[in-house]
Amino acid sequence: MPAARCEVCGNEYDKAFQVTMRGASHTFDSFECAIQALAPTCAHCNCRVIGHGVEKEAHLLLRLLRSRLRRESAQESGLMNRWP
């Protein structure tokens, strides 16, 4: 199998993979590069959201241990979990 070039780091790798997101195909050599290119960023702390985030009015918030939101306050504030 021929090597493919990662669109983030430029590394040529014979085990590269493709991710299709919103109709566009992307090639990466690692999950690290895929996350850097495609994962949304928390509006509060600028961390990449790599798990299931929560959403309020299309703004992603990262729920970390340091988060002050409890389940009840999240429901009251209109946050919606996108995970089924």
OpenMM code with the backbone's topology and positions (N, CA, C; nanometers):
from openmm import Vec3, app, unit

residues = "MET PRO ALA ALA ARG CYS GLU VAL CYS GLY ASN GLU TYR ASP LYS ALA PHE GLN VAL THR MET ARG GLY ALA SER HIS THR PHE ASP SER PHE GLU CYS ALA ILE GLN ALA LEU ALA PRO THR CYS ALA HIS CYS ASN CYS ARG VAL ILE GLY HIS GLY VAL GLU LYS GLU ALA HIS LEU LEU LEU ARG LEU LEU ARG SER ARG LEU ARG ARG GLU SER ALA GLN GLU SER GLY LEU MET ASN ARG TRP PRO".split()
positions = [
    Vec3(0.0844, -0.1180, 0.0000),
    Vec3(0.0000, 0.0000, 0.0000),
    Vec3(0.0891, 0.1246, 0.0000),
    Vec3(0.0611, 0.2192, -0.0878),
    Vec3(0.1430, 0.3403, -0.0924),
    Vec3(0.1189, 0.4290, 0.0298),
    Vec3(0.2208, 0.5036, 0.0643),
    Vec3(0.2105, 0.5943, 0.1785),
    Vec3(0.1255, 0.7145, 0.1406),
    Vec3(0.0510, 0.7630, 0.2386),
    Vec3(-0.0284, 0.8845, 0.2200),
    Vec3(0.0299, 0.9930, 0.3105),
    Vec3(0.0099, 1.1168, 0.2738),
    Vec3(0.0650, 1.2293, 0.3495),
    Vec3(-0.0412, 1.2866, 0.4424),
    Vec3(-0.0032, 1.3036, 0.5686),
    Vec3(-0.0908, 1.3641, 0.6691),
    Vec3(-0.1061, 1.5126, 0.6384),
    Vec3(-0.2296, 1.5606, 0.6379),
    Vec3(-0.2522, 1.7016, 0.6049),
    Vec3(-0.2140, 1.7972, 0.7173),
    Vec3(-0.1889, 1.7466, 0.8381),
    Vec3(-0.1501, 1.8334, 0.9493),
    Vec3(0.0016, 1.8426, 0.9622),
    Vec3(0.0675, 1.7277, 0.9734),
    Vec3(0.2122, 1.7284, 1.0003),
    Vec3(0.2970, 1.7014, 0.8766),
    Vec3(0.2337, 1.6544, 0.7691),
    Vec3(0.3075, 1.6286, 0.6466),
    Vec3(0.3793, 1.4948, 0.6422),
    Vec3(0.3668, 1.4148, 0.7470),
    Vec3(0.4318, 1.2848, 0.7524),
    Vec3(0.3719, 1.1900, 0.6482),
    Vec3(0.4570, 1.1184, 0.5770),
    Vec3(0.4104, 1.0145, 0.4848),
    Vec3(0.4087, 0.8830, 0.5608),
    Vec3(0.2934, 0.8163, 0.5604),
    Vec3(0.2750, 0.6982, 0.6452),
    Vec3(0.1911, 0.5956, 0.5708),
    Vec3(0.2363, 0.4704, 0.5708),
    Vec3(0.1633, 0.3657, 0.4983),
    Vec3(0.0362, 0.3210, 0.5703),
    Vec3(0.0164, 0.3631, 0.6949),
    Vec3(-0.1041, 0.3282, 0.7702),
    Vec3(-0.1907, 0.4518, 0.7972),
    Vec3(-0.1778, 0.5536, 0.7121),
    Vec3(-0.2598, 0.6735, 0.7249),
    Vec3(-0.4064, 0.6357, 0.7045),
    Vec3(-0.4945, 0.7192, 0.7559),
    Vec3(-0.6381, 0.6924, 0.7435),
    Vec3(-0.7094, 0.8200, 0.7013),
    Vec3(-0.8309, 0.8025, 0.6526),
    Vec3(-0.9111, 0.9156, 0.6092),
    Vec3(-1.0333, 0.9316, 0.6988),
    Vec3(-1.0704, 1.0554, 0.7195),
    Vec3(-1.1922, 1.0895, 0.7926),
    Vec3(-1.2731, 1.1789, 0.7004),
    Vec3(-1.4008, 1.1464, 0.6856),
    Vec3(-1.4903, 1.2313, 0.6080),
    Vec3(-1.5801, 1.3050, 0.7052),
    Vec3(-1.5771, 1.4369, 0.6964),
    Vec3(-1.6565, 1.5204, 0.7869),
    Vec3(-1.7221, 1.6302, 0.7055),
    Vec3(-1.8537, 1.6381, 0.7156),
    Vec3(-1.9312, 1.7388, 0.6414),
    Vec3(-1.9008, 1.7359, 0.4923),
    Vec3(-1.8831, 1.6149, 0.4408),
    Vec3(-1.8617, 1.5961, 0.2979),
    Vec3(-1.7186, 1.6136, 0.2494),
    Vec3(-1.6275, 1.6537, 0.3370),
    Vec3(-1.4871, 1.6724, 0.2977),
    Vec3(-1.4030, 1.5578, 0.3544),
    Vec3(-1.3127, 1.5050, 0.2743),
    Vec3(-1.2259, 1.3952, 0.3152),
    Vec3(-1.0906, 1.4499, 0.3608),
    Vec3(-1.0420, 1.3977, 0.4727),
    Vec3(-0.9158, 1.4413, 0.5312),
    Vec3(-0.8266, 1.3200, 0.5554),
    Vec3(-0.6959, 1.3349, 0.5373),
    Vec3(-0.6004, 1.2265, 0.5570),
    Vec3(-0.5081, 1.2594, 0.6736),
    Vec3(-0.4931, 1.1622, 0.7654),
    Vec3(-0.4104, 1.1819, 0.8847),
    Vec3(-0.3237, 1.0592, 0.9097),
    Vec3(-0.2139, 1.0797, 0.9805),
    Vec3(-0.1285, 0.9674, 1.0188),
    Vec3(-0.1499, 0.9271, 1.1635),
    Vec3(-0.2266, 1.0065, 1.2402),
    Vec3(-0.2497, 0.9762, 1.3816),
    Vec3(-0.3789, 1.0409, 1.4276),
    Vec3(-0.4320, 0.9893, 1.5382),
    Vec3(-0.5495, 1.0521, 1.5979),
    Vec3(-0.5144, 1.1920, 1.6481),
    Vec3(-0.3918, 1.2082, 1.6935),
    Vec3(-0.3466, 1.3390, 1.7413),
    Vec3(-0.3647, 1.4455, 1.6328),
    Vec3(-0.3237, 1.4148, 1.5113),
    Vec3(-0.3379, 1.5104, 1.4014),
    Vec3(-0.4844, 1.5292, 1.3630),
    Vec3(-0.5620, 1.4218, 1.3646),
    Vec3(-0.7044, 1.4323, 1.3328),
    Vec3(-0.7758, 1.5222, 1.4337),
    Vec3(-0.7439, 1.5054, 1.5615),
    Vec3(-0.8030, 1.5885, 1.6661),
    Vec3(-0.7639, 1.7339, 1.6460),
    Vec3(-0.6381, 1.7587, 1.6176),
    Vec3(-0.5908, 1.8957, 1.5972),
    Vec3(-0.6652, 1.9631, 1.4828),
    Vec3(-0.6937, 1.8882, 1.3783),
    Vec3(-0.7573, 1.9462, 1.2606),
    Vec3(-0.9090, 1.9558, 1.2720),
    Vec3(-0.9727, 1.8576, 1.3360),
    Vec3(-1.1176, 1.8481, 1.3256),
    Vec3(-1.1962, 1.8687, 1.4544),
    Vec3(-1.1339, 1.8474, 1.5690),
    Vec3(-1.2095, 1.8568, 1.6941),
    Vec3(-1.2465, 2.0012, 1.7239),
    Vec3(-1.3681, 2.0224, 1.7733),
    Vec3(-1.4059, 2.1585, 1.8114),
    Vec3(-1.3269, 2.2045, 1.9329),
    Vec3(-1.3240, 2.3330, 1.9538),
    Vec3(-1.2503, 2.3927, 2.0649),
    Vec3(-1.3487, 2.4468, 2.1680),
    Vec3(-1.3205, 2.4216, 2.2946),
    Vec3(-1.4025, 2.4733, 2.4033),
    Vec3(-1.3939, 2.6263, 2.4027),
    Vec3(-1.5082, 2.6914, 2.4058),
    Vec3(-1.5117, 2.8371, 2.4048),
    Vec3(-1.4593, 2.8961, 2.5351),
    Vec3(-1.4590, 2.8179, 2.6406),
    Vec3(-1.4163, 2.8666, 2.7715),
    Vec3(-1.2646, 2.8584, 2.7896),
    Vec3(-1.2051, 2.7421, 2.7562),
    Vec3(-1.0628, 2.7211, 2.7873),
    Vec3(-0.9769, 2.6910, 2.6648),
    Vec3(-1.0355, 2.6849, 2.5473),
    Vec3(-0.9652, 2.6581, 2.4208),
    Vec3(-0.9065, 2.5177, 2.4098),
    Vec3(-0.9474, 2.4253, 2.4971),
    Vec3(-0.9053, 2.2859, 2.4838),
    Vec3(-0.9840, 2.2209, 2.3702),
    Vec3(-0.9265, 2.1208, 2.3094),
    Vec3(-0.9982, 2.0447, 2.2070),
    Vec3(-1.0987, 1.9529, 2.2756),
    Vec3(-1.2203, 1.9474, 2.2237),
    Vec3(-1.3240, 1.8599, 2.2765),
    Vec3(-1.3144, 1.7281, 2.2016),
    Vec3(-1.2673, 1.6233, 2.2702),
    Vec3(-1.2504, 1.4948, 2.2026),
    Vec3(-1.3479, 1.3906, 2.2529),
    Vec3(-1.4283, 1.4252, 2.3490),
    Vec3(-1.5345, 1.3365, 2.3963),
    Vec3(-1.6673, 1.3978, 2.3582),
    Vec3(-1.7696, 1.3548, 2.4250),
    Vec3(-1.9009, 1.4122, 2.4014),
    Vec3(-1.9112, 1.5425, 2.4780),
    Vec3(-1.9252, 1.6516, 2.4075),
    Vec3(-1.9423, 1.7809, 2.4711),
    Vec3(-2.0890, 1.8073, 2.4958),
    Vec3(-2.1182, 1.9211, 2.5489),
    Vec3(-2.2561, 1.9660, 2.5630),
    Vec3(-2.2681, 2.0963, 2.4864),
    Vec3(-2.3894, 2.1306, 2.4490),
    Vec3(-2.4083, 2.2427, 2.3602),
    Vec3(-2.5152, 2.3360, 2.4139),
    Vec3(-2.4943, 2.4640, 2.3974),
    Vec3(-2.5951, 2.5646, 2.4249),
    Vec3(-2.5846, 2.6683, 2.3149),
    Vec3(-2.6913, 2.6807, 2.2374),
    Vec3(-2.6942, 2.7768, 2.1280),
    Vec3(-2.5724, 2.7619, 2.0369),
    Vec3(-2.5388, 2.6375, 2.0030),
    Vec3(-2.4310, 2.6016, 1.9102),
    Vec3(-2.2908, 2.6335, 1.9613),
    Vec3(-2.2744, 2.6649, 2.0900),
    Vec3(-2.1416, 2.6859, 2.1471),
    Vec3(-2.1065, 2.5627, 2.2301),
    Vec3(-1.9947, 2.5004, 2.1996),
    Vec3(-1.9534, 2.3821, 2.2736),
    Vec3(-1.8840, 2.4208, 2.4034),
    Vec3(-1.9144, 2.3486, 2.5078),
    Vec3(-1.8495, 2.3686, 2.6368),
    Vec3(-1.7881, 2.2362, 2.6785),
    Vec3(-1.6684, 2.2392, 2.7250),
    Vec3(-1.6021, 2.1184, 2.7703),
    Vec3(-1.6352, 2.0958, 2.9166),
    Vec3(-1.6878, 1.9768, 2.9480),
    Vec3(-1.7208, 1.9460, 3.0864),
    Vec3(-1.6017, 1.8732, 3.1485),
    Vec3(-1.5252, 1.9446, 3.2267),
    Vec3(-1.4093, 1.8901, 3.2949),
    Vec3(-1.4407, 1.8753, 3.4424),
    Vec3(-1.3531, 1.8083, 3.5142),
    Vec3(-1.3716, 1.7942, 3.6573),
    Vec3(-1.3814, 1.9288, 3.7264),
    Vec3(-1.3110, 2.0265, 3.6733),
    Vec3(-1.3123, 2.1581, 3.7360),
    Vec3(-1.4400, 2.2355, 3.7062),
    Vec3(-1.5249, 2.1798, 3.6212),
    Vec3(-1.6482, 2.2479, 3.5874),
    Vec3(-1.7378, 2.2623, 3.7098),
    Vec3(-1.8012, 2.3737, 3.7213),
    Vec3(-1.8892, 2.3991, 3.8352),
    Vec3(-2.0328, 2.3593, 3.8077),
    Vec3(-2.0604, 2.3160, 3.6860),
    Vec3(-2.1976, 2.2797, 3.6522),
    Vec3(-2.2333, 2.1435, 3.7094),
    Vec3(-2.3391, 2.1393, 3.7829),
    Vec3(-2.3941, 2.0119, 3.8274),
    Vec3(-2.5021, 1.9734, 3.7278),
    Vec3(-2.5468, 1.8520, 3.7328),
    Vec3(-2.6483, 1.8034, 3.6408),
    Vec3(-2.7728, 1.8929, 3.6434),
    Vec3(-2.8193, 1.9305, 3.7610),
    Vec3(-2.9395, 2.0125, 3.7724),
    Vec3(-2.9201, 2.1498, 3.7091),
    Vec3(-2.8061, 2.2126, 3.7367),
    Vec3(-2.7841, 2.3464, 3.6824),
    Vec3(-2.7656, 2.3404, 3.5312),
    Vec3(-2.7094, 2.2313, 3.4809),
    Vec3(-2.6948, 2.2159, 3.3362),
    Vec3(-2.8322, 2.2072, 3.2712),
    Vec3(-2.9223, 2.1323, 3.3307),
    Vec3(-3.0576, 2.1209, 3.2754),
    Vec3(-3.1296, 2.2549, 3.2815),
    Vec3(-3.1146, 2.3278, 3.3903),
    Vec3(-3.1800, 2.4573, 3.4062),
    Vec3(-3.1252, 2.5613, 3.3089),
    Vec3(-2.9971, 2.5492, 3.2722),
    Vec3(-2.9363, 2.6493, 3.1847),
    Vec3(-2.9614, 2.6223, 3.0370),
    Vec3(-3.0283, 2.5130, 3.0047),
    Vec3(-3.0591, 2.4833, 2.8653),
    Vec3(-2.9515, 2.4056, 2.7933),
    Vec3(-2.8507, 2.3546, 2.8656),
    Vec3(-2.7473, 2.2735, 2.8011),
    Vec3(-2.8084, 2.1431, 2.7536),
    Vec3(-2.7606, 2.0946, 2.6408),
    Vec3(-2.8157, 1.9753, 2.5810),
    Vec3(-2.7019, 1.8788, 2.5479),
    Vec3(-2.7046, 1.7578, 2.6012),
    Vec3(-2.6033, 1.6576, 2.5714),
    Vec3(-2.6307, 1.6011, 2.4329),
    Vec3(-2.5297, 1.5984, 2.3452),
    Vec3(-2.5463, 1.5493, 2.2089),
    Vec3(-2.5281, 1.3992, 2.1996),
    Vec3(-2.4941, 1.3330, 2.3086),
    Vec3(-2.4757, 1.1889, 2.3094),
    Vec3(-2.6082, 1.1229, 2.3373),
    Vec3(-2.6479, 1.0203, 2.2571),
    Vec3(-2.7813, 0.9601, 2.2750),
    Vec3(-2.8034, 0.8957, 2.4071),
] * unit.nanometer
topology = app.Topology()
chain = topology.addChain("A")
for resn in residues:
    res = topology.addResidue(resn, chain)
    for name in ("N", "CA", "C"):
        topology.addAtom(name, app.Element.getBySymbol(name[0]), res)
